[in-house]
């Protein structure tokens, strides 16, 4: 975004940030992906997994980084793609 958004409830200027996706060795910035999720199966590194959320196939060419703004007064979060 070219300008910092203001909270629609409090009219305060919002703080820029992001919501990290936690990984084994750190965290990644969340991304938006077009369309519906396509299952990548029920394996993880070749091992069968049970009772877990299935992984989905991600085409990196269609993804967009997500920036999230937070209102310092009421805590409202608004997310935008870049």
JOURMO-V917705 format. One record per run of one state. SS is the DSSP state (H for helix, E for strand, C for the rest). FROM is the first residue (numbers start at 1). LEN is the number of residues. If there is no record, write none. Layout:
# JOURMO-V917705
ss->(SS/SS)
from->(FROM/FROM)
len->(LEN/LEN)
This chain:
# JOURMO-V917705
ss->(C/E/C/E/C/E/C/E/C/E/C/E/C/E/C/E/C/E/C/H/C/E/C/E/C)
from->(1/6/7/13/18/20/24/26/30/31/33/38/40/43/45/47/49/56/58/60/63/64/72/77/82)
len->(5/1/6/5/2/4/2/4/1/2/5/2/3/2/2/2/7/2/2/3/1/8/5/5/1)
